[in-house]
Structures are given as structure tokens and as C-alpha cells.
Amino acid sequence: MASFKPTQIPDLPKLGEKITEDTLYWKNYKAPVQIKEFGAVSNIDFSPVSPHNFAVTAFTRIHIYGPFSQEPVKTFTRFKDTAYCGRFRSDGQLLVAGCEDSVVRLYDVGGKAALRMYKGHTKAVRVTDFTTDRYQILTASDDYTCRLWDIPNAVELTAYQEHTDYVRCGVTSKLNGDLFITGSYDHTLRVFDSRTEKSVMTMDHGQPVESLLLYPSEGLLVSAGGRYVKVWDLLKGGQPLVSLKNHHKTVTCLALNSSGQRLLSASLDRHVKVYNTTNYKVVHNFDYAAAILSLGLAPDDESIVVGMTNSILSIKHRKNLEEPKETSKARRRPSYRVFMKGKNFVPKQDDYFVSKPARQHLAKYDKQLKRFNVSKALDTALEAWLRRKKPEVTVAVIKELDRRGTLKNALAGRDEEQLSRLLCFVIGNFFDTRFTPVLATTAEIILDIYQCVIGQSAVIDRHLIHLQKLLEKEIYYQKDLMEILGMLDTMFAFSLLRKEVPCPGISGSNGLVQGEASTSRPQLQAT
């Protein structure tokens, strides 16, 4: 009995990743250290003072971690409800945080109990920050107001109520202690001057605003909301400069590196994207396991900290190039004679050879093919990770089924979910020239089998209409390409034509050289 031959997976060429300076720079971080928090990580803030500890706000606690510690060096737990927006002061000595119970608490980083408690908001306080003079606190709440507080006297200085929805982000000016900016779910950004009673500038983001960021020069403002990241020129009255739409879900937080040349944005789509602030093109991308709520970049760019909805805190540290590599103790290898033992043995004439067959390890789809379960083999090849990461394997299984003549049997008898998954794969890879011949045959068989049920499922009809539109578009492209090919053929043919150039000294009528005697018979003269 012949042994089973596994499905041959073709080795298809892959495009190499373009290596740039940004790729090398941002990949120079170690594998992430993951820490389980008590709830979703809503805010991360680095201390401006070395060694740059960072405060992590999660559920009813605020943990302060050291730059390389995996355990918190300080914990604040005296919150009656969910804590929000733990922020350091510029000297790293004080920390302020809001809470769901509408009370703002001020802590000494070295102590435990709150130094001051500021009461005045009526709903959850989501935004807190210190002004540049270190003696005032900015807060913003779900009660649509933003307020300034005096730290020593614990009294309210000013209150503004111009927003018409929740105020979820705010930032204070580091160059002018009287200016601060807030963003709200009413789609607006407002610039306030504490010396006036109203906002001095208003901008419309167009989406609920989730995060704000000021450039070090404070001439440019970055806002994030919805799928958009927008850059505004404050020196030109809030004129919009750039609108970026590189995320698939809501952008939740922003960060800027120490040089101000790279902008980072994190989103619920589990991606952190890095932009070049010169042309605002994406130069790098980080992938994470869950939706991202908060992002922090150390002032010296040595650490990237990300907080996610699954309560995981991910910390990446930059590799130290000067650090010597750890050299593990060399394992003693077997001597040469161990490998050569029995290699030179010469059997005798009467000896019998007993060969142990090598065990054949088959993939899941090959095991099903070996048992002639063609439908299960195709289902195995259509698993999510396989059809997304290695579509050539799925196509190879379909090709093998077609070679065996059982492809029609494997495609028949499928329910709506299975057929939808199959059509999604066919549509997604149909116009890949490596897979088109196999998938074209597959699409024809699917239409032949299921033409009687067309119109009974809205999902299947939508996939078929999508496939029809793609085919029409591809036919249109092919016609244009054929026309261009015809033009090129004409140009190449015309350029290859050679003109006849007459050589000097050759007669054009008979081809004889001028002055050469004719070879015709001489005429006889009568005497």
C-alpha cells in the first residue's frame, strides 16, 4: 500500500519589509513586561523628574511604578469610587487625581493620606492637571464645567461652563500659567484665559474629543476624537493644518517623544501608530492584544507604557546597547566518535536489515484528507489564523481537492455561516495573481451548486454582489491594460523598422557599379 503524500505547499515569494531608521529605532525595545491591574487602565503619567516614575490610574487605585520595577513603589487606595487622571506636578512632589464621586484629591508622593480635597463638581471629575506656576489645579468634569483651584487655600478661583457635553480631556500651557485648553464630547476645543470670563478661541473637531496634546513650542495643538487625529495652528487663530485618519476605531490617547519629531496615537483598534511630525506619515506601528485606553512615553524615551481595557499594563524598555550580552555557560557537546558510532559498519552477506520507518507528522487538513473527509479538510484549511496568515495553505488544499476530483463534494452542503466564510476568503484573495486560477474554478463551482438558493440569504447575496462589482472593475482594468499594451506594441514595432539606405556607387536600376562594363553580348557589324 502506497504511503500518504502530504499536500504540497508552494513556496511563494514574499515582499521584504522596508527597513528604515524609524523601524530600527522603534524595534529597539525589549519584549513587553505585562502587569495585571485591578481594572481598566484609564491614565498613565510620567514624572518630569528623574528617575521618571510613572503613575497608573486603574479602577479605585493609583499605583506609582519605578522605571524598571514590576511592583508598585507607592499605592494610593483611598478612593470611594473609580479614580481618574492621576497627574504629577512639574517638580514630581505632588499628585492630583479626580474621582467618580466628584471630589478632587491632592497627594504628597511620599505620603498616604490626601493633603487637600476639593469639592465643587457635581459629577465625575475626569480631567486634572497642574498649572505652570505650581499653585493652581485645573479640573474638568462630566457636569460640563472646568474649574481652577488654589492649592494652598483649597478654594475655587474660576469656573467655566461653556461646553454642552462631558469634558473628557484638558491640557495646561507650560509657557503661560493663565492659559489652558479643554476638549469635550460636544466636538469642540476651547482655549481659556483665566484673566477673562469666557473662552478666547473655539475649534470644532467634528467628533467627541478624547485627548489633547500641546507641542513644546505651544504653537500647535493636537486633538484626537473618533477615528481622527487633527493638528491645529493656534498662532493662526486655530486654523486646521492636518487631519489624519489612520485608525479603524476611536483614538483614545496621544503622546510626543522628547525631541518633538515623532507623534504617537493609540486607539481601540489595538494599534499604536508613530507619525513623523514633518509630513505626518506613519513611520511605525505597534500591535497590542486588547483595546488601548492610555499611553505614556518616558521623557527620556526609555520606556513605552500602554494600558488596555483587559486590565493589562504593558511596559517596553529600550535596549541598552552598551550592556554586554549574557553569555550562557557553553554546553558540552558529544564527542565526534558518538556521532560516528556504527556509521562504518559493514553488514555481512547473511545479515537481515530491519529499517525503522520515519514517523510522518501530518497537518490537520492532511489528516482529514487521509481519512477522505474532504469537507472537514476544507473547514480546517479555512480556520481564521490559517486563511489570514497563510492563504497559500488554504489555496493548496483547494487545489489538492480539485486534483482529486472531490472539490465539488467539499463545497456542497454548507450552511450560511460556512458559505459566508468561504466566500470571504475567495473575494479577499481572488485578484491575487498567485491564487486566481484556483479560486476562479472554486467560484464557478460555488455558483453552480448554490444558484438555486440565491435570494434566500441577505448575507450570501451581499457577498455575491460584492464579487460581481469586483469582477466588473477588474474587467474594466483589463480592457484598459490591453489598450495600453496595444499602444506599446505599435510603438515598439515602429521603432524596430529599418529604412533602406542606398549605398554610394551602386545603381538603383540594375545594381551595377558605375563604370563597370556590361556583360551583354556585343553587337556584330556588317562589312
Secondary structure, DSSP 8 states (H G I E B T S, - for coil): --------------------HHHHHHT-B---EEEE-SS-EEEEEE-SSTT--EEEEETTEEEEE-TT-SS-SEEE---SS-EEEEEE-TTSSEEEEEETTSEEEEEETT-SSEEEEEE--SS-EEEEEE-TTSSEEEEEETTS-EEEEETTTTEEEEEE---SS-EEEEEE-SS-TTEEEEEETTSEEEEEETTSSSEEEEEE-SS-EEEEEE-TTSSEEEEEETTEEEEEEGGGTSEEEEEE---SS-EEEEEE-TTSSEEEEEETTSEEEEEETTT--EEEEEE-SS-EEEEEE-TTS-EEEEEETTSEEEEEEB--TTS------------HHHHHTTTT----TT-------------HHHHHHHTT-HHHHHHHHT-HHHHHH-HHHHHHHHHHHHHHT-HHHHHSS--HHHHHHHHHHHHHHTT-TTTHHHHHHHHHHHHHHHGGGTTS-HHHHHHHHHHHHHHHHHHHHHHHHHHHHHHHHHHHHHHH-------TTB-TTT--BTT----S-------
